[in-house]
Amino acid sequence: MAYYDVMLYMSTEEYPNTMGITATLTERVDGDILRETVEELRERFPYYYVRAAVEGNDLAPVPNPLPVTVRNTWEPIMLHSAEANYHLMAFKYEGDRLAVEISHAVTDGAGLLPYFRSILYLYLSRKTGKTFDPAGFRLPGSSIPETEIGDPFPGIDVDSAEAPLYQKPPVTDYYRLSETQSGEGMTPQILYVRLPEEEVMRHCRENDGSPNVLLAVLLARAVRRIDPESEKTVVALVAIDHKALLGNRENYRQFANTAYIDFPRARADEDILKMCTAGRGQIMLQAQPENTLFYLKMRKAGAERMSQAPLQMKVDRLKQAVGAPRATVGVSYANSRSFGPLDPYIRELYILGEPGVTDILCEVACINHHFFLALSRTFTSEAYCQAFFDELNAAGIPYEIMRKEPYRLCGVRYDGVEGVNL
């Protein structure tokens, strides 16, 4: 398999590594129309209508002709099980909300958003009876460009990439919220929060930041607020998209990686401006083109080495790495700014992420002049989230808590795959 092909075994029982997108619409969801819509897009997005199968030394996605499940409940199921018709993707809806959930090994937020846009385009066209401008949507009957399904980096000589001048050393003994926030009597939750875009962007302009850097700073300051005496460095993980950095925004594959911002105790009393400036600088150093090219070279070399290993050994090695804690807090901001003519029919939009590699994960979407945050956590105490709200208040950024709910993303089980212990 090529180094850019999906690696389906990037999940474990403890860390399923699933993701999704959910929208709240202006009217109740019609399940029958949603089912029709999901099946109609099968031909345009064949890479999402797959199941896992053993092919040689790899676990590979193969076409799955069974229907994708569309459930009228928010309760989770296991992907790649009989409940999900052995798909690595499933839909759910309840009231005026709908969501798609998928194995994160297949795609990332930037890759899934065009599909979700197309789902809403067809669904709302039928639900409202209106004809929307199709420009910018990937719809049935349109061709699938090679940039979407082929090599994400054609024409780039990955093998000749040299080691970058700067590679950030990791902080290993960073602050762990899960060690101090293990409150009793409540299951971990996802908290949905709405912030006005105008206010967030004003703070970005005034503080030399971007939305993901500003949120990383506020999340880190919230850690200091609840534990000001700790000497440990607070580390924020910020998602970066290597495909976008090299100019390809069409490919569906998972080529996101991370940059890290360190917030040491010695700088805990700095103002937001200084913290944003330092954080933005750290990200810019890690997101240079030369860093991306070298990352691709190392990924290709690793894929070539792994291709020689037996499948079970390959699975066991990845199990040790997938879901391993990497930072205190995480921020991921997929570009969702507008769904064009569909915007008036969407009240809320959220990306759903699997916590685990960080104790707090903040997934960010932006639509209809608001930022929508999905805050998920690996611990039970609510004290940290209140500290984050206190930071928003101190910064003068208004917020609205839209809802709280238990963490209910699908898991992955890989039923029916013989010959390997997943």
WOLINCOR-V523109 format. One record per residue. N is the residue number from 1. RES is the residue in one letter. SS is DSSP state (H for helix, E for strand, L for the rest). OMEGA is omega as a letter, one per 30 degrees, with the letter a starting at -180 (NA if undefined). BURIAL is + if it has 24 or more other ideal C-beta (glycine too) atoms within 12 Angstrom, else -. Layout:
N | RES | SS | OMEGA | BURIAL
N | RES | SS | OMEGA | BURIAL
This chain:
1 | M | L | l | -
2 | A | L | a | -
3 | Y | L | a | +
4 | Y | L | l | +
5 | D | L | a | +
6 | V | L | l | +
7 | M | L | a | +
8 | L | L | a | +
9 | Y | L | l | +
10 | M | L | l | +
11 | S | L | l | +
12 | T | L | l | +
13 | E | L | a | -
14 | E | L | a | -
15 | Y | L | a | +
16 | P | L | l | +
17 | N | L | l | +
18 | T | E | l | +
19 | M | E | l | +
20 | G | E | l | +
21 | I | E | l | +
22 | T | E | l | +
23 | A | E | l | +
24 | T | E | a | +
25 | L | E | a | +
26 | T | L | l | -
27 | E | L | l | -
28 | R | L | a | -
29 | V | L | l | +
30 | D | L | a | -
31 | G | H | a | -
32 | D | H | l | -
33 | I | H | l | +
34 | L | H | l | +
35 | R | H | l | +
36 | E | H | a | -
37 | T | H | a | +
38 | V | H | a | +
39 | E | H | a | +
40 | E | H | a | +
41 | L | L | a | +
42 | R | L | a | +
43 | E | L | a | -
44 | R | L | a | +
45 | F | L | a | +
46 | P | H | a | -
47 | Y | H | l | +
48 | Y | H | a | +
49 | Y | L | a | +
50 | V | E | l | +
51 | R | E | a | +
52 | A | E | l | +
53 | A | E | l | +
54 | V | E | l | +
55 | E | E | a | -
56 | G | L | a | -
57 | N | L | a | -
58 | D | E | l | +
59 | L | E | a | +
60 | A | E | l | +
61 | P | E | l | +
62 | V | E | a | +
63 | P | E | l | -
64 | N | L | a | +
65 | P | L | a | -
66 | L | L | l | -
67 | P | L | l | -
68 | V | L | a | +
69 | T | L | l | +
70 | V | E | a | +
71 | R | E | l | +
72 | N | L | l | -
73 | T | L | l | -
74 | W | L | a | +
75 | E | L | a | -
76 | P | L | l | +
77 | I | L | l | +
78 | M | E | l | +
79 | L | E | a | +
80 | H | L | l | +
81 | S | L | l | +
82 | A | H | l | -
83 | E | H | a | +
84 | A | H | a | +
85 | N | L | l | +
86 | Y | L | l | +
87 | H | L | l | +
88 | L | L | a | +
89 | M | E | l | +
90 | A | E | l | +
91 | F | E | l | +
92 | K | E | l | +
93 | Y | E | l | +
94 | E | E | a | +
95 | G | L | a | -
96 | D | L | a | -
97 | R | E | l | +
98 | L | E | a | +
99 | A | E | l | +
100 | V | E | l | +
101 | E | E | a | +
102 | I | E | l | +
103 | S | E | a | +
104 | H | L | l | +
105 | A | L | a | +
106 | V | L | a | +
107 | T | L | l | +
108 | D | L | a | +
109 | G | H | l | +
110 | A | H | l | +
111 | G | H | a | +
112 | L | H | a | +
113 | L | H | l | +
114 | P | H | l | +
115 | Y | H | a | +
116 | F | H | l | +
117 | R | H | a | +
118 | S | H | l | +
119 | I | H | a | +
120 | L | H | l | +
121 | Y | H | a | +
122 | L | H | a | +
123 | Y | H | a | +
124 | L | H | l | +
125 | S | H | a | +
126 | R | H | a | -
127 | K | H | a | +
128 | T | H | a | -
129 | G | L | a | -
130 | K | L | l | -
131 | T | L | a | -
132 | F | L | l | +
133 | D | L | a | -
134 | P | L | a | -
135 | A | L | l | -
136 | G | L | l | -
137 | F | L | l | +
138 | R | L | a | +
139 | L | L | l | +
140 | P | L | a | +
141 | G | L | l | -
142 | S | L | a | -
143 | S | L | l | -
144 | I | L | a | -
145 | P | L | a | -
146 | E | H | l | -
147 | T | H | a | -
148 | E | H | a | +
149 | I | H | a | +
150 | G | L | l | -
151 | D | L | a | -
152 | P | L | a | +
153 | F | L | a | +
154 | P | L | l | -
155 | G | L | l | -
156 | I | L | l | -
157 | D | L | a | -
158 | V | H | a | +
159 | D | H | a | -
160 | S | H | a | -
161 | A | L | l | +
162 | E | L | l | -
163 | A | L | a | -
164 | P | L | l | -
165 | L | L | a | -
166 | Y | L | l | -
167 | Q | L | a | -
168 | K | L | l | +
169 | P | L | a | -
170 | P | L | l | -
171 | V | L | a | +
172 | T | L | a | -
173 | D | L | a | -
174 | Y | E | a | +
175 | Y | L | l | +
176 | R | L | l | +
177 | L | H | a | +
178 | S | H | l | +
179 | E | H | a | -
180 | T | L | a | -
181 | Q | L | a | +
182 | S | L | a | -
183 | G | L | a | -
184 | E | L | l | -
185 | G | L | l | -
186 | M | L | l | -
187 | T | L | l | -
188 | P | L | a | +
189 | Q | E | l | +
190 | I | E | l | +
191 | L | E | a | +
192 | Y | E | a | +
193 | V | E | l | +
194 | R | E | l | +
195 | L | E | l | +
196 | P | E | a | -
197 | E | H | a | +
198 | E | H | a | -
199 | E | H | l | +
200 | V | H | a | +
201 | M | H | l | -
202 | R | H | l | -
203 | H | H | l | +
204 | C | H | l | +
205 | R | H | a | -
206 | E | H | a | -
207 | N | L | l | +
208 | D | L | a | -
209 | G | L | l | +
210 | S | L | a | +
211 | P | H | a | +
212 | N | H | l | +
213 | V | H | l | +
214 | L | H | a | +
215 | L | H | l | +
216 | A | H | l | +
217 | V | H | a | +
218 | L | H | l | +
219 | L | H | l | +
220 | A | H | l | +
221 | R | H | l | +
222 | A | H | l | +
223 | V | H | l | +
224 | R | H | a | +
225 | R | H | a | +
226 | I | H | a | +
227 | D | L | a | +
228 | P | L | a | -
229 | E | L | a | -
230 | S | L | l | +
231 | E | L | a | -
232 | K | L | l | +
233 | T | E | l | +
234 | V | E | a | +
235 | V | E | l | +
236 | A | E | l | +
237 | L | E | l | +
238 | V | E | a | +
239 | A | E | l | +
240 | I | E | a | +
241 | D | E | a | +
242 | H | H | l | +
243 | K | H | a | +
244 | A | H | a | +
245 | L | H | l | +
246 | L | L | l | +
247 | G | L | l | -
248 | N | L | a | +
249 | R | L | a | -
250 | E | L | a | +
251 | N | L | a | +
252 | Y | L | a | +
253 | R | L | a | +
254 | Q | L | l | +
255 | F | L | l | +
256 | A | E | l | +
257 | N | E | a | +
258 | T | E | l | +
259 | A | E | a | +
260 | Y | E | l | +
261 | I | E | l | +
262 | D | E | l | +
263 | F | E | a | +
264 | P | L | a | +
265 | R | H | a | -
266 | A | H | a | -
267 | R | H | a | -
268 | A | L | a | +
269 | D | L | l | -
270 | E | L | l | -
271 | D | L | a | -
272 | I | H | a | +
273 | L | H | a | -
274 | K | H | a | -
275 | M | H | l | +
276 | C | H | a | +
277 | T | H | l | +
278 | A | H | a | +
279 | G | H | l | +
280 | R | H | l | +
281 | G | H | l | -
282 | Q | H | l | +
283 | I | H | a | +
284 | M | H | l | +
285 | L | H | a | -
286 | Q | H | a | +
287 | A | L | l | +
288 | Q | L | l | +
289 | P | H | a | -
290 | E | H | l | -
291 | N | H | l | +
292 | T | H | a | +
293 | L | H | l | +
294 | F | H | l | +
295 | Y | H | l | +
296 | L | H | l | +
297 | K | H | l | +
298 | M | H | l | +
299 | R | H | l | +
300 | K | H | l | +
301 | A | H | l | -
302 | G | H | l | -
303 | A | H | l | +
304 | E | H | l | -
305 | R | H | a | -
306 | M | H | a | +
307 | S | L | l | -
308 | Q | L | a | -
309 | A | L | l | -
310 | P | L | a | -
311 | L | H | a | +
312 | Q | H | l | -
313 | M | H | l | -
314 | K | H | l | +
315 | V | H | a | +
316 | D | H | l | -
317 | R | H | a | -
318 | L | H | l | +
319 | K | H | l | +
320 | Q | H | a | -
321 | A | H | a | -
322 | V | L | l | +
323 | G | L | l | +
324 | A | L | a | -
325 | P | L | a | +
326 | R | L | a | +
327 | A | E | l | +
328 | T | E | a | +
329 | V | E | l | +
330 | G | E | l | +
331 | V | E | l | +
332 | S | E | a | +
333 | Y | E | l | +
334 | A | L | a | +
335 | N | L | a | +
336 | S | L | a | +
337 | R | L | a | +
338 | S | L | l | -
339 | F | L | l | +
340 | G | H | a | -
341 | P | H | a | -
342 | L | H | a | +
343 | D | H | a | +
344 | P | H | a | -
345 | Y | H | a | +
346 | I | E | l | +
347 | R | E | a | +
348 | E | E | l | +
349 | L | E | a | +
350 | Y | E | l | +
351 | I | E | l | +
352 | L | E | a | +
353 | G | L | a | +
354 | E | L | l | +
355 | P | L | l | +
356 | G | L | l | +
357 | V | L | l | +
358 | T | E | a | +
359 | D | E | l | +
360 | I | E | l | +
361 | L | E | l | +
362 | C | E | l | +
363 | E | E | a | +
364 | V | E | l | +
365 | A | E | a | +
366 | C | E | l | +
367 | I | E | l | +
368 | N | L | l | +
369 | H | L | l | -
370 | H | E | l | +
371 | F | E | l | +
372 | F | E | a | +
373 | L | E | l | +
374 | A | E | a | +
375 | L | E | l | +
376 | S | E | a | +
377 | R | E | a | +
378 | T | L | a | +
379 | F | L | a | +
380 | T | L | a | -
381 | S | L | l | +
382 | E | L | a | +
383 | A | H | a | +
384 | Y | H | a | +
385 | C | H | l | +
386 | Q | H | l | -
387 | A | H | l | +
388 | F | H | l | +
389 | F | H | l | +
390 | D | H | l | -
391 | E | H | l | +
392 | L | H | l | +
393 | N | H | a | -
394 | A | H | l | -
395 | A | H | a | +
396 | G | L | l | -
397 | I | L | l | +
398 | P | L | a | -
399 | Y | E | l | +
400 | E | E | l | -
401 | I | E | a | -
402 | M | E | l | +
403 | R | E | l | +
404 | K | E | l | -
405 | E | E | l | +
406 | P | E | l | -
407 | Y | L | a | +
408 | R | L | l | +
409 | L | L | l | +
410 | C | L | l | +
411 | G | E | l | +
412 | V | E | a | +
413 | R | L | l | +
414 | Y | L | l | +
415 | D | L | l | -
416 | G | L | l | -
417 | V | L | a | +
418 | E | L | l | -
419 | G | L | l | -
420 | V | L | a | +
421 | N | L | a | -
422 | L | L | NA | +
